[in-house]
Structures are given as C-alpha cells and as structure tokens.
Amino acid sequence: MKIRQAILNAYKVLSKNQIKSAGLDCEILLSKVISKDRKYILLNLDEELNEKNISDFKDLVIKRSLNKPVAYLTGKKDFWKYSFFVSDQTLIPRPDTEILIENVLKITKRKSKLNILDIGTGSGCILLSILKDRSDFYGTGIDISKDCIDVSRINATNLKLSNRSKFFKSDIDNLFKGKYDLIISNPPYIKKLDLKYLDKDVIDFEPKNALDGGLEGTSTIKKIIMRSSDLLKNNGKLILEIAFDQKYKVKKLLKDEGFYINNIIKDYAKKDRCIISTKIK
C-alpha cells in the first residue's frame, strides 16, 4: 500500500469517529511509524509501505479513533521551541502555557543566576524551556507523581540541562523557606463539576490530578500562594497560570498573602491566562 492510500484510509476512520484534526493526526502518526517527518510524507505519497508499517499505522489509528491523544501515541509534544517526551502520566503541554514562558523571559531579561521553583512540573516543559533560554538560571521541579519526575529527568537529559535542574517527588510543604527568586506553576484549576465537560481525549486519558482544582477550581492555587509567601525571597515573583474566570478570586488570595499584582496576561484567545505577582511582605 502506498503512503497516499494509507493516509486516505486512516483519514476516513478518524473522520468517521469525529476526530477534529484527522488529516494532521494521520500525518503525525505515520511519521512516527516510518521515522520520517511530515515533509517527507507529503513529498513521497507514492512510496510503498511495508506490511509492518501498515500494521503499526493501523494500530495507532484505531487508538486515535478512540480519542487517545496523539502526544501519548507518539510519546512526544512540541512546546515553545523544543520537543518534549511525554507519557500518559503527564499533562500534555498546551500552546496557551507558552504565554507563561514568554512573560518569564520578558521580566527576567536583565536578571542573572535566578533560582526557580516549578510546582507541579509534569513533563518539566515550563522550567526546562526557561532554563534552555536563560543559560545562567537554575531550577527545581517538584511533583507528587513519581512518573512525572521520571519524565522530567528524561527531558532534562535530552535538552542537556541536568546540570542546572533538579526534579524530585515532593509536595510544597517539604521545601526550604526564602530560597527562590521565582516560582512558576501551571496548577490544576478546573472546577471538579466542570471536568465532565472537557473533551474526551482530555478527561478520558490525561491525569485527573493535573486537572482537578477542587469544587471552586482554586484549592491547589490557594495552597501554592500560601506556601510561596514563605518559599520566595523578598521581592521574589510568583507566576501562575489560571482559568479565564479566576482573575478576581486569585487576586484576592494573592493580596491576602502579601503579594502585589504586577500584571494579568491574556492568552491567544484574549482570555485571562496568567497572573504575575511580587512578594512584598
């Protein structure tokens, strides 16, 4: 079977199962199978696939038709300027979270040797992206999931950042006070009762502890803010990703813990996505 026919067959299967990005997903999955990039596929549509390639491709297409995310099927996700290894135990990096990276780099433009803490690090994509673009920064990523820590360490090795990053399984209660210049986090912030409205490829496959923010969506955020007040150095910054409707609630939590609100950043859809604050007392 030629590449052209294999993609057409796969597209029909995914479209029938209402996979929104069927065409792109077919190309990415076949790229995984034959170890070539999408450009190669589009330039070689008449190339014959061997039986193993066809069988492996069909297997991936069936899994995708059942809504399993492409990132879990390929084991990787592009984020910021880099490619990250992901497993089904880690939250898949989203483009909206790149807003956080962009603003960290902006506000630290003239800073050097900053010590960063990433709470709920997942795949390590946020911390490692920052360290990759700031060669004299160093940081620590923590997560309550050992699987996430294992994935983060693999990504640190792949990006040659093991010498400036540490990852370990921990809750924020076990960290030293007054040590960090900057704390970053993309915490679980979805209201528990809203989880059922998420897309099937999210709610059925991604780790719920990385999504579930409790009844009001702010249970983990509140804990992070309270502990960050102790963990940050004076005038240290806390940068959080938040839900589009949490601005006022999170601002109050921050002010109650002695933080000054520097800025609230909107995402690409013009919705509130990131809040930047400074510890002032």
C-alpha positions as CSV (number, residue, x, y, z in Angstrom):
1,M,0.0,0.0,0.0
2,K,1.2,3.5,-0.9
3,I,1.5,6.3,1.6
4,R,-1.3,8.2,-0.2
5,Q,-3.8,5.3,0.2
6,A,-2.8,4.6,3.8
7,I,-3.4,8.2,4.8
8,L,-6.7,8.3,3.0
9,N,-7.9,5.2,4.7
10,A,-6.8,6.5,8.1
11,Y,-8.5,9.8,7.4
12,K,-11.8,8.1,6.7
13,V,-11.6,6.2,10.0
14,L,-10.7,9.2,12.1
15,S,-13.3,11.4,10.4
16,K,-16.0,8.8,10.9
17,N,-15.1,8.9,14.7
18,Q,-15.3,12.8,14.7
19,I,-11.6,13.4,15.3
20,K,-11.4,17.1,14.6
21,S,-7.7,17.1,13.4
22,A,-8.0,13.9,11.4
23,G,-5.7,14.9,8.5
24,L,-2.9,16.3,10.6
25,D,-3.1,13.4,13.0
26,C,-2.8,10.8,10.2
27,E,0.4,12.5,9.0
28,I,1.9,12.7,12.5
29,L,1.1,9.1,13.3
30,L,2.6,7.8,10.0
31,S,5.7,10.0,10.7
32,K,6.1,8.1,14.0
33,V,5.7,4.7,12.3
34,I,8.2,5.3,9.5
35,S,10.6,7.6,11.4
36,K,10.3,10.4,8.9
37,D,9.0,14.0,9.2
38,R,5.7,15.2,7.7
39,K,7.5,16.9,4.9
40,Y,9.0,13.6,3.7
41,I,5.5,12.1,3.7
42,L,4.0,14.8,1.7
43,L,6.8,14.6,-0.9
44,N,6.7,10.8,-1.2
45,L,3.0,10.0,-1.3
46,D,3.6,7.2,-3.9
47,E,6.1,5.4,-1.8
48,E,5.2,1.8,-0.8
49,L,4.8,0.9,2.8
50,N,5.9,-2.5,4.1
51,E,3.5,-4.8,6.0
52,K,4.8,-3.9,9.4
53,N,4.5,-0.2,8.8
54,I,0.9,-0.7,7.6
55,S,0.0,-2.8,10.6
56,D,1.7,-0.4,13.1
57,F,-0.1,2.5,11.5
58,K,-3.5,0.9,11.6
59,D,-2.9,0.1,15.3
60,L,-2.2,3.8,16.1
61,V,-5.1,5.0,14.0
62,I,-7.5,2.7,15.9
63,K,-6.2,4.1,19.2
64,R,-6.6,7.6,18.0
65,S,-10.1,6.9,16.8
66,L,-10.9,6.0,20.4
67,N,-9.7,9.6,21.4
68,K,-6.3,8.7,22.8
69,P,-4.2,11.9,22.3
70,V,-1.6,11.9,19.5
71,A,1.0,13.0,22.0
72,Y,0.6,9.8,24.0
73,L,0.7,7.7,20.9
74,T,3.9,9.3,19.6
75,G,5.5,9.9,23.1
76,K,6.3,13.5,22.3
77,K,4.9,17.0,22.2
78,D,6.4,20.2,20.7
79,F,6.3,23.1,23.2
80,W,7.9,26.5,23.0
81,K,11.0,25.8,20.8
82,Y,11.6,22.3,21.9
83,S,10.3,18.7,21.7
84,F,9.4,17.0,25.0
85,F,8.9,13.4,25.8
86,V,5.5,12.8,27.4
87,S,3.8,9.7,28.9
88,D,0.2,9.1,29.7
89,Q,1.0,10.1,33.3
90,T,1.9,13.7,32.4
91,L,-0.3,16.5,31.3
92,I,0.2,17.3,27.6
93,P,1.8,20.8,27.2
94,R,-0.6,23.3,25.7
95,P,0.2,26.4,23.5
96,D,-1.6,28.7,26.0
97,T,1.1,27.8,28.6
98,E,3.7,29.3,26.3
99,I,2.3,32.6,27.5
100,L,3.9,31.9,30.8
101,I,7.3,31.2,29.3
102,E,7.1,34.3,27.2
103,N,6.4,36.5,30.2
104,V,9.0,34.9,32.4
105,L,11.7,35.6,29.8
106,K,10.4,39.2,29.4
107,I,10.5,40.1,33.1
108,T,13.9,38.4,33.7
109,K,15.6,39.9,30.7
110,R,18.2,41.8,32.8
111,K,18.4,39.2,35.6
112,S,21.1,36.6,36.1
113,K,21.6,33.4,38.2
114,L,18.0,33.2,39.3
115,N,16.8,30.2,41.3
116,I,13.4,29.0,40.0
117,L,10.9,26.6,41.5
118,D,8.3,24.9,39.3
119,I,5.4,23.5,41.3
120,G,3.6,20.6,39.6
121,T,6.2,20.3,37.0
122,G,4.6,17.5,35.0
123,S,6.9,16.9,32.0
124,G,9.2,19.7,33.1
125,C,8.4,21.6,29.9
126,I,7.9,25.0,31.6
127,L,11.1,25.0,33.7
128,L,13.3,23.4,31.1
129,S,12.1,25.8,28.4
130,I,13.1,28.8,30.6
131,L,16.5,27.3,31.5
132,K,17.2,26.5,27.9
133,D,16.7,30.2,27.0
134,R,18.5,31.5,30.1
135,S,21.9,29.9,30.3
136,D,22.8,31.1,33.9
137,F,19.4,30.3,35.6
138,Y,18.9,27.1,37.5
139,G,15.8,25.5,39.0
140,T,13.9,22.8,40.8
141,G,10.8,21.0,39.6
142,I,8.6,19.1,42.0
143,D,5.5,16.9,41.5
144,I,3.6,14.5,43.6
145,S,3.8,12.0,40.8
146,K,7.0,9.9,40.6
147,D,6.1,9.1,36.9
148,C,6.2,12.8,36.2
149,I,9.5,13.2,37.8
150,D,11.0,10.4,35.8
151,V,9.7,12.0,32.6
152,S,11.1,15.4,33.6
153,R,14.5,13.9,34.2
154,I,14.5,12.3,30.8
155,N,13.6,15.7,29.2
156,A,16.4,17.4,31.2
157,T,18.9,14.9,29.9
158,N,17.6,15.2,26.3
159,L,17.9,19.0,26.5
160,K,21.3,18.8,28.2
161,L,20.0,20.6,31.3
162,S,20.7,18.0,34.0
163,N,23.5,20.2,35.5
164,R,21.1,23.2,36.1
165,S,17.9,21.4,37.0
166,K,16.7,19.1,39.8
167,F,13.5,17.1,39.8
168,F,12.1,15.3,42.8
169,K,8.8,13.9,44.1
170,S,7.6,16.2,46.8
171,D,4.7,18.3,48.0
172,I,5.4,22.0,48.5
173,D,5.3,21.5,52.3
174,N,8.8,19.9,52.2
175,L,10.8,22.8,50.8
176,F,13.2,25.4,52.3
177,K,11.9,28.8,53.1
178,G,13.2,32.0,51.4
179,K,15.2,30.2,48.8
180,Y,13.6,31.0,45.4
181,D,13.8,34.1,43.2
182,L,10.9,33.0,41.1
183,I,8.1,30.4,41.5
184,I,6.1,29.2,38.5
185,S,3.2,26.9,38.3
186,N,0.5,25.6,35.9
187,P,-1.7,24.1,38.7
188,P,-4.9,22.1,38.3
189,Y,-7.6,24.8,38.1
190,I,-10.7,23.2,36.6
191,K,-13.7,23.0,38.8
192,K,-14.5,19.4,39.8
193,L,-18.0,19.7,38.4
194,D,-16.8,21.0,35.1
195,L,-14.4,18.1,34.4
196,K,-17.2,16.2,32.7
197,Y,-17.5,19.0,30.0
198,L,-13.9,18.5,28.9
199,D,-13.1,16.9,25.5
200,K,-13.0,13.1,25.6
201,D,-9.3,13.0,24.7
202,V,-8.6,15.1,27.8
203,I,-10.9,13.7,30.5
204,D,-10.6,10.0,29.4
205,F,-6.8,10.0,29.1
206,E,-5.0,12.8,30.8
207,P,-4.2,12.6,34.6
208,K,-7.1,13.9,36.6
209,N,-4.8,15.2,39.4
210,A,-3.3,17.6,36.9
211,L,-6.8,18.9,36.0
212,D,-9.0,18.8,39.1
213,G,-8.8,22.1,41.1
214,G,-11.5,21.2,43.6
215,L,-15.0,22.5,43.9
216,E,-14.1,26.1,43.1
217,G,-11.1,25.3,40.9
218,T,-8.7,27.1,43.3
219,S,-7.9,24.6,46.0
220,T,-4.3,23.9,44.7
221,I,-3.8,27.6,43.7
222,K,-4.6,28.7,47.3
223,K,-2.1,26.3,48.7
224,I,0.6,27.3,46.3
225,I,0.0,31.0,47.1
226,M,0.2,30.4,50.9
227,R,3.4,28.4,50.6
228,S,5.0,30.7,48.1
229,S,4.8,33.5,50.5
230,D,7.3,31.6,52.7
231,L,9.4,30.0,49.9
232,L,10.2,33.2,47.9
233,K,12.9,35.6,48.7
234,N,11.8,39.2,49.4
235,N,10.6,40.8,46.1
236,G,10.5,37.3,44.5
237,K,7.9,36.7,41.9
238,L,5.1,34.2,41.6
239,I,3.7,33.5,38.2
240,L,0.6,31.3,37.9
241,E,-1.5,30.0,35.0
242,I,-5.2,30.4,35.9
243,A,-8.6,29.7,34.3
244,F,-10.3,32.5,32.3
245,D,-12.8,33.2,35.1
246,Q,-10.5,33.1,38.2
247,K,-8.8,36.5,38.0
248,Y,-10.6,38.2,40.8
249,K,-10.6,35.3,43.2
250,V,-6.9,34.7,42.7
251,K,-6.1,38.4,43.0
252,K,-7.7,38.4,46.4
253,L,-5.8,35.2,47.5
254,L,-2.6,36.9,46.5
255,K,-3.3,40.2,48.2
256,D,-4.3,38.4,51.4
257,E,-0.9,36.7,51.5
258,G,1.1,39.9,50.9
259,F,1.6,39.9,47.1
260,Y,1.5,42.8,44.8
261,I,-0.3,42.1,41.5
262,N,2.1,43.2,38.6
263,N,0.1,42.1,35.6
264,I,-2.6,39.8,34.3
265,I,-1.8,38.3,30.9
266,K,-4.3,37.2,28.3
267,D,-3.9,34.1,26.1
268,Y,-4.2,33.9,22.3
269,A,-8.0,33.8,22.6
270,K,-7.9,37.1,24.6
271,K,-8.9,35.3,27.9
272,D,-7.1,35.9,31.2
273,R,-4.5,33.1,31.5
274,C,-1.5,34.2,33.6
275,I,-1.1,36.3,36.7
276,I,2.2,37.8,37.7
277,S,2.8,38.9,41.3
278,T,5.6,40.0,43.7
279,K,6.1,39.1,47.3
280,I,6.2,42.5,49.2
281,K,5.8,41.4,52.8
